[in-house]
Amino acid sequence: MPRYDFRCRTCGATFELRRAMAQANDPALCPQGHTDTVKLLSAVAVTGAGGSAGSAPQQPSGGGCCGGGCCG
């Protein structure tokens, strides 16, 4: 189940909730009981297979219409 970050506009608390994607924009109650909350934008890092953040991108090898050679 996805996690969503929220911030309470009343007390400033930041908190996380796990909820279904269909409920992503539903109102959230802060841990202190306040109802004036806002969903925060989350940054997600995605890497390719076998790679890690900061490593050089993987180049495809071989394949193509003529076994990886120049088809021009």
C-alpha positions as CSV (number, residue, x, y, z in Angstrom):
1,M,0.0,0.0,0.0
2,P,1.4,3.4,-0.9
3,R,2.6,5.9,1.8
4,Y,1.7,9.5,1.7
5,D,3.3,12.4,3.6
6,F,1.1,15.1,5.1
7,R,1.8,18.3,7.1
8,C,-0.6,19.9,9.6
9,R,-1.2,23.6,9.0
10,T,-2.3,24.1,12.6
11,C,0.7,22.6,14.6
12,G,3.3,22.0,11.8
13,A,3.6,18.3,12.4
14,T,4.7,16.2,9.4
15,F,3.3,12.6,9.4
16,E,2.9,9.6,7.0
17,L,-0.1,7.6,6.3
18,R,-0.5,4.3,4.4
19,R,-3.6,4.2,2.3
20,A,-5.0,2.9,-0.9
21,M,-4.4,5.0,-4.0
22,A,-8.1,5.6,-4.3
23,Q,-7.9,7.4,-1.0
24,A,-4.8,9.4,-1.8
25,N,-6.6,12.7,-1.8
26,D,-9.0,12.0,1.1
27,P,-8.7,14.4,4.2
28,A,-6.1,13.3,6.8
29,L,-6.2,13.8,10.5
30,C,-2.9,14.8,12.1
31,P,-1.6,12.9,15.2
32,Q,-2.7,15.8,17.4
33,G,-6.3,15.6,16.1
34,H,-6.2,18.7,13.8
35,T,-8.0,18.5,10.5
36,D,-6.3,21.3,8.5
37,T,-3.7,19.2,6.7
38,V,-2.1,19.2,3.3
39,K,-0.6,16.3,1.3
40,L,3.1,16.8,0.5
41,L,4.7,16.2,-2.8
42,S,7.1,13.2,-2.7
43,A,10.2,12.9,-4.8
44,V,10.8,9.3,-6.0
45,A,14.2,8.1,-7.4
46,V,14.0,5.3,-10.0
47,T,17.0,3.5,-11.3
48,G,17.4,0.9,-14.0
49,A,18.1,-2.8,-13.4
50,G,21.4,-3.4,-11.8
51,G,22.1,0.3,-11.5
52,S,22.2,2.6,-8.5
53,A,21.8,6.3,-8.1
54,G,24.9,8.1,-9.3
55,S,26.2,5.3,-11.4
56,A,26.8,5.6,-15.2
57,P,23.8,4.6,-17.3
58,Q,23.9,1.2,-18.8
59,Q,24.3,1.0,-22.6
60,P,22.5,-1.7,-24.5
61,S,24.8,-4.3,-26.1
62,G,24.2,-6.2,-29.3
63,G,20.8,-6.8,-30.8
64,G,19.1,-4.5,-33.3
65,C,18.4,-5.4,-36.9
66,C,22.0,-6.4,-37.7
67,G,23.4,-7.8,-34.5
68,G,24.5,-4.5,-33.0
69,G,26.4,-3.2,-36.0
70,C,25.6,0.0,-37.9
71,C,22.4,-0.3,-39.9
72,G,22.9,2.7,-42.0
